[in-house]
Amino acid sequence: MGRMLTFSAKSMGFRVGVLDPTSDCPAAQVADWHIVASFDDRKALVKLAEKADVLTYEFENVDVDTLHSIEEEIPVPQGSDLLAITQDRLMEKAFLESNNINIAPYETIVNITDIEEVIDGIGFPCVLKTTRGGYDGKGQHVMRSVADIQGCIPLLKTGTCVLEAWIPFEKEISLMVAANGLGDIRTFPVVENIHRQNILHETLAPAKVSEEVIEEAERIGRVTAKSLNLRGVLGIEMFLDTAGGIYVNELAPRPHNSGHYSIEACNMSQFEAHIRGICNWPLSEVKLLSPAVMVNILGEHLIDSMVQIPEKPNWHFHYYGKAEAKFGRKMGHVTVLTENIEDELKEIEASKIWD
């Protein structure tokens, strides 16, 4: 994310510095300067602030207290409140409920006894999630019967958890919403997301859903952005059930994997929108220039995807410059503009990259 944000910022004339604990990290490869330090290193953050005019974060694992402590020293347009809400699932759910946004029924869980007391109300299947951390299916345990309850013990040892009812969804959808300090709130197209092993595999833009679903998803985006006093972009993951109901699953206070298609497919990418938003530049209405399919390249797909470069002149290949290709690790993505999404999905399958 930092790498692609840096590309956008530099194309707009900004000089970019990054703070990251890894030498030669993807963002540092394209930035102007790099401070190698942990994300909760206050001295390093102060040093970063002294060299910058605006600070932004592009993932949730930044220490809220440390960030809050420097907000008076340098503008942090996204703010630490947004980070605090989205870092904690209980706070996030309370925020969504306070804005009358539909979410799955849930209970706060501290120990096994709590699960036994509320399971009749939640029902099976259900999923236990840690309140903090966890991504791509990590920090979660799915339960389909009483026999699965004991499997919750490792998660409960990490701290308080959330037990959520399982939504019998028809599709997983998402949208990006962008805002600035000038009153502009813009929504990107509603897209459909297809996961494999809890990792995003493909994003289809636009989602094949009704106009009513699109209108409700956009309304949720605008309400959320306004309530958060959003600056930059925010990703909203949602479940769509068979009756057309929408349940918000998660908020991402930054650019999101499901918005990568926008680099080629929209008149303004999510990364440009983020930079514009945090710098109080105006935001145009977002237009989808072409239907598109985005496919993630994981470590196990890396070599096979590169073999396809000479064969696929219409595919847009993006590689992130990560030092090591690990199984299940996102190493890049491919975006294909197409007039027929179904035909393109068949071509992607025929490539055998993602078998």
C-alpha positions as semicolon CSV with decimal commas, in nm:
position;residue;x (nm);y (nm);z (nm)
1;M;0,000;0,000;0,000
2;G;0,277;0,241;0,092
3;R;0,453;0,172;-0,235
4;M;0,146;0,253;-0,444
5;L;0,065;0,557;-0,233
6;T;0,420;0,677;-0,292
7;F;0,381;0,637;-0,669
8;S;0,066;0,852;-0,661
9;A;0,212;1,116;-0,431
10;K;0,527;1,155;-0,638
11;S;0,326;1,183;-0,960
12;M;0,151;1,477;-0,792
13;G;0,481;1,648;-0,711
14;F;0,531;1,550;-0,347
15;R;0,850;1,424;-0,192
16;V;0,785;1,113;0,019
17;G;0,953;0,965;0,323
18;V;0,857;0,639;0,492
19;L;0,901;0,482;0,834
20;D;0,927;0,104;0,829
21;P;1,129;-0,147;1,033
22;T;1,241;-0,338;0,723
23;S;1,535;-0,221;0,516
24;D;1,459;-0,200;0,144
25;C;1,087;-0,242;0,208
26;P;0,856;-0,194;-0,095
27;A;0,770;0,167;-0,014
28;A;1,131;0,264;0,060
29;Q;1,237;0,139;-0,284
30;V;1,041;0,422;-0,449
31;A;1,041;0,689;-0,174
32;D;1,286;0,977;-0,132
33;W;1,401;0,875;0,215
34;H;1,348;0,601;0,470
35;I;1,363;0,587;0,851
36;V;1,425;0,230;0,964
37;A;1,241;0,192;1,294
38;S;0,946;0,015;1,454
39;F;0,602;0,168;1,413
40;D;0,570;0,247;1,786
41;D;0,910;0,417;1,812
42;R;0,814;0,767;1,927
43;K;1,158;0,917;1,863
44;A;1,148;0,785;1,508
45;L;0,796;0,921;1,458
46;V;0,904;1,261;1,585
47;K;1,198;1,252;1,344
48;L;0,956;1,162;1,065
49;A;0,728;1,448;1,168
50;E;1,016;1,696;1,167
51;K;1,096;1,609;0,807
52;A;0,736;1,606;0,679
53;D;0,442;1,840;0,633
54;V;0,173;1,569;0,651
55;L;0,175;1,219;0,800
56;T;-0,039;0,927;0,685
57;Y;-0,062;0,560;0,780
58;E;-0,150;0,277;0,546
59;F;-0,210;-0,012;0,783
60;E;-0,359;-0,067;1,127
61;N;-0,058;-0,183;1,330
62;V;0,056;0,165;1,427
63;D;0,052;0,240;1,800
64;V;-0,244;0,474;1,864
65;D;-0,097;0,638;2,176
66;T;0,232;0,712;2,001
67;L;0,051;0,858;1,700
68;H;-0,178;1,064;1,922
69;S;0,122;1,207;2,108
70;I;0,257;1,374;1,793
71;E;-0,073;1,495;1,642
72;E;-0,017;1,843;1,788
73;E;0,326;1,859;1,629
74;I;0,229;1,774;1,271
75;P;-0,096;1,722;1,080
76;V;-0,216;1,361;1,076
77;P;-0,534;1,410;0,871
78;Q;-0,667;1,056;0,922
79;G;-0,633;1,110;1,297
80;S;-0,569;0,862;1,576
81;D;-0,941;0,819;1,656
82;L;-1,003;0,644;1,324
83;L;-0,710;0,414;1,396
84;A;-0,835;0,339;1,749
85;I;-1,183;0,248;1,622
86;T;-1,064;0,023;1,341
87;Q;-0,794;-0,148;1,550
88;D;-1,050;-0,283;1,797
89;R;-1,341;-0,494;1,672
90;L;-1,556;-0,406;1,974
91;M;-1,503;-0,033;1,923
92;E;-1,568;-0,075;1,551
93;K;-1,895;-0,258;1,613
94;A;-2,005;0,003;1,867
95;F;-1,932;0,277;1,612
96;L;-2,130;0,101;1,338
97;E;-2,423;0,035;1,571
98;S;-2,427;0,399;1,681
99;N;-2,468;0,495;1,316
100;N;-2,750;0,243;1,259
101;I;-2,537;0,037;1,021
102;N;-2,630;-0,329;1,002
103;I;-2,379;-0,580;1,142
104;A;-2,390;-0,948;1,235
105;P;-2,522;-1,032;1,584
106;Y;-2,229;-1,068;1,824
107;E;-2,123;-1,118;2,186
108;T;-1,810;-1,022;2,380
109;I;-1,619;-1,330;2,492
110;V;-1,355;-1,353;2,765
111;N;-1,355;-1,726;2,840
112;I;-1,504;-2,058;2,733
113;T;-1,790;-2,017;2,980
114;D;-1,900;-1,701;2,799
115;I;-1,931;-1,897;2,475
116;E;-2,137;-2,169;2,644
117;E;-2,371;-1,906;2,788
118;V;-2,440;-1,719;2,462
119;I;-2,408;-1,988;2,196
120;D;-2,781;-2,065;2,192
121;G;-2,851;-1,702;2,101
122;I;-2,577;-1,676;1,840
123;G;-2,628;-2,024;1,694
124;F;-2,412;-2,239;1,468
125;P;-2,220;-2,183;1,250
126;C;-2,046;-1,886;1,409
127;V;-1,697;-1,742;1,423
128;L;-1,478;-1,632;1,713
129;K;-1,243;-1,345;1,632
130;T;-0,972;-1,168;1,827
131;T;-1,060;-0,805;1,898
132;R;-0,721;-0,690;1,772
133;G;-0,493;-0,796;1,490
134;G;-0,575;-1,077;1,253
135;Y;-0,607;-1,055;0,876
136;D;-0,654;-1,293;0,584
137;G;-0,835;-1,536;0,814
138;K;-0,578;-1,520;1,096
139;G;-0,707;-1,466;1,449
140;Q;-1,036;-1,648;1,374
141;H;-1,194;-1,981;1,463
142;V;-1,508;-2,108;1,290
143;M;-1,745;-2,324;1,494
144;R;-2,006;-2,548;1,336
145;S;-2,105;-2,750;1,642
146;V;-2,050;-2,778;2,018
147;A;-1,750;-3,000;1,944
148;D;-1,565;-2,698;1,800
149;I;-1,587;-2,486;2,116
150;Q;-1,270;-2,626;2,273
151;G;-1,079;-2,509;1,965
152;C;-1,136;-2,151;2,083
153;I;-0,889;-2,181;2,371
154;P;-0,577;-2,061;2,176
155;L;-0,757;-1,743;2,065
156;L;-0,897;-1,674;2,412
157;K;-0,546;-1,693;2,557
158;T;-0,459;-1,385;2,349
159;G;-0,731;-1,176;2,519
160;T;-1,090;-1,067;2,476
161;C;-1,264;-1,195;2,162
162;V;-1,584;-1,138;1,968
163;L;-1,828;-1,417;1,881
164;E;-2,017;-1,338;1,560
165;A;-2,315;-1,509;1,404
166;W;-2,242;-1,652;1,060
167;I;-2,412;-1,454;0,786
168;P;-2,540;-1,683;0,506
169;F;-2,412;-1,445;0,243
170;E;-2,463;-1,463;-0,130
171;K;-2,168;-1,237;-0,210
172;E;-1,889;-1,051;-0,037
173;I;-1,884;-0,693;-0,160
174;S;-1,690;-0,380;-0,073
175;L;-1,645;-0,021;-0,166
176;M;-1,390;0,251;-0,110
177;V;-1,502;0,592;0,010
178;A;-1,283;0,902;-0,008
179;A;-1,315;1,239;0,162
180;N;-1,117;1,559;0,217
181;G;-1,143;1,863;0,442
182;L;-1,348;2,055;0,187
183;G;-1,673;1,860;0,219
184;D;-1,615;1,627;-0,077
185;I;-1,723;1,267;-0,014
186;R;-1,683;1,031;-0,310
187;T;-1,764;0,662;-0,338
188;F;-1,589;0,418;-0,568
189;P;-1,785;0,145;-0,749
190;V;-1,927;-0,141;-0,544
191;V;-1,718;-0,450;-0,623
192;E;-1,751;-0,823;-0,562
193;N;-1,473;-1,007;-0,380
194;I;-1,389;-1,375;-0,413
195;H;-1,172;-1,532;-0,143
196;R;-0,963;-1,848;-0,129
197;Q;-0,847;-1,977;0,209
198;N;-0,964;-1,646;0,361
199;I;-0,729;-1,445;0,134
200;L;-0,870;-1,216;-0,132
201;H;-0,829;-1,389;-0,467
202;E;-1,028;-1,181;-0,718
203;T;-1,214;-0,851;-0,725
204;L;-1,479;-0,799;-0,993
205;A;-1,564;-0,439;-1,080
206;P;-1,846;-0,360;-1,087
207;A;-2,029;-0,609;-0,866
208;K;-2,327;-0,773;-1,031
209;V;-2,587;-0,651;-0,781
210;S;-2,913;-0,459;-0,789
211;E;-2,935;-0,081;-0,799
212;E;-3,091;-0,093;-0,451
213;V;-2,783;-0,271;-0,314
214;I;-2,554;-0,017;-0,478
215;E;-2,751;0,273;-0,333
216;E;-2,746;0,123;0,017
217;A;-2,372;0,046;0,002
218;E;-2,301;0,402;-0,113
219;R;-2,521;0,539;0,166
220;I;-2,325;0,335;0,421
221;G;-2,004;0,476;0,273
222;R;-2,120;0,836;0,300
223;V;-2,261;0,796;0,652
224;T;-1,942;0,630;0,772
225;A;-1,716;0,893;0,613
226;K;-1,918;1,180;0,758
227;S;-1,935;1,032;1,107
228;L;-1,560;0,964;1,110
229;N;-1,476;1,307;0,967
230;L;-1,281;1,104;0,712
231;R;-0,970;1,231;0,537
232;G;-0,823;1,005;0,273
233;V;-0,982;0,673;0,183
234;L;-1,159;0,404;0,381
235;G;-1,241;0,048;0,275
236;I;-1,574;-0,105;0,381
237;E;-1,614;-0,483;0,358
238;M;-1,973;-0,610;0,347
239;F;-2,175;-0,929;0,322
240;L;-2,475;-0,939;0,092
241;D;-2,735;-1,199;0,194
242;T;-2,982;-1,379;-0,029
243;A;-3,259;-1,131;0,061
244;G;-3,049;-0,834;-0,049
245;G;-2,956;-0,730;0,305
246;I;-2,613;-0,576;0,368
247;Y;-2,404;-0,645;0,679
248;V;-2,082;-0,451;0,731
249;N;-1,801;-0,690;0,821
250;E;-1,499;-0,463;0,864
251;L;-1,358;-0,116;0,811
252;A;-1,007;-0,052;0,677
253;P;-0,875;0,301;0,752
254;R;-0,662;0,315;0,437
255;P;-0,643;0,196;0,077
256;H;-0,765;-0,162;0,048
257;N;-0,667;-0,465;-0,160
258;S;-1,011;-0,470;-0,321
259;G;-0,952;-0,117;-0,454
260;H;-0,639;-0,197;-0,656
261;Y;-0,842;-0,230;-0,977
262;S;-0,898;0,148;-0,964
263;I;-0,541;0,219;-1,082
264;E;-0,634;0,126;-1,437
265;A;-1,014;0,107;-1,431
266;C;-1,113;0,445;-1,279
267;N;-1,053;0,809;-1,358
268;M;-0,896;0,841;-1,011
269;S;-0,729;0,556;-0,826
270;Q;-0,786;0,491;-0,457
271;F;-0,425;0,594;-0,397
272;E;-0,461;0,930;-0,571
273;A;-0,788;0,983;-0,382
274;H;-0,609;0,916;-0,053
275;I;-0,331;1,165;-0,122
276;R;-0,583;1,423;-0,241
277;G;-0,798;1,364;0,065
278;I;-0,523;1,405;0,326
279;C;-0,389;1,714;0,146
280;N;-0,730;1,884;0,112
281;W;-0,720;1,871;-0,265
282;P;-1,060;1,855;-0,440
283;L;-1,202;1,513;-0,524
284;S;-1,380;1,455;-0,853
285;E;-1,671;1,216;-0,896
286;V;-1,533;0,865;-0,942
287;K;-1,608;0,702;-1,276
288;L;-1,549;0,342;-1,377
289;L;-1,385;0,369;-1,720
290;S;-1,403;-0,004;-1,789
291;P;-1,519;-0,321;-1,613
292;A;-1,219;-0,497;-1,464
293;V;-1,095;-0,806;-1,285
294;M;-0,815;-0,785;-1,027
295;V;-0,634;-1,103;-0,920
296;N;-0,384;-1,126;-0,637
297;I;-0,044;-1,284;-0,698
298;L;0,068;-1,480;-0,391
299;G;0,413;-1,624;-0,331
300;E;0,318;-1,957;-0,486
301;H;0,196;-1,780;-0,803
302;L;0,492;-1,550;-0,855
303;I;0,700;-1,744;-1,107
304;D;0,402;-1,868;-1,309
305;S;0,266;-1,513;-1,332
306;M;0,596;-1,380;-1,468
307;V;0,599;-1,654;-1,734
308;Q;0,270;-1,511;-1,859
309;I;0,399;-1,155;-1,911
310;P;0,498;-1,206;-2,279
311;E;0,169;-1,387;-2,346
312;K;-0,072;-1,134;-2,192
313;P;-0,021;-0,785;-2,338
314;N;-0,363;-0,677;-2,210
315;W;-0,288;-0,773;-1,849
316;H;-0,151;-0,506;-1,614
317;F;0,110;-0,671;-1,389
318;H;0,204;-0,510;-1,057
319;Y;0,486;-0,649;-0,843
320;Y;0,555;-0,512;-0,495
321;G;0,928;-0,565;-0,459
322;K;0,908;-0,785;-0,150
323;A;1,234;-0,961;-0,074
324;E;1,098;-1,311;-0,020
325;A;0,814;-1,498;-0,187
326;K;0,632;-1,691;0,085
327;F;0,331;-1,918;0,046
328;G;0,015;-1,712;0,094
329;R;0,204;-1,381;0,091
330;K;0,078;-1,111;-0,145
331;M;0,357;-1,039;-0,392
332;G;0,163;-0,842;-0,653
333;H;-0,156;-0,833;-0,852
334;V;-0,288;-0,839;-1,207
335;T;-0,565;-0,613;-1,336
336;V;-0,743;-0,683;-1,664
337;L;-0,979;-0,435;-1,829
338;T;-1,256;-0,616;-2,009
339;E;-1,599;-0,574;-2,159
340;N;-1,698;-0,922;-2,045
341;I;-1,603;-1,021;-1,691
342;E;-1,719;-1,382;-1,730
343;D;-1,502;-1,433;-2,037
344;E;-1,204;-1,279;-1,859
345;L;-1,250;-1,507;-1,559
346;K;-1,231;-1,804;-1,798
347;E;-0,908;-1,667;-1,949
348;I;-0,760;-1,620;-1,602
349;E;-0,852;-1,977;-1,511
350;A;-0,707;-2,107;-1,837
351;S;-0,370;-1,947;-1,758
352;K;-0,323;-2,210;-1,483
353;I;-0,138;-1,954;-1,268
354;W;-0,383;-1,987;-0,981
355;D;-0,447;-2,365;-0,992
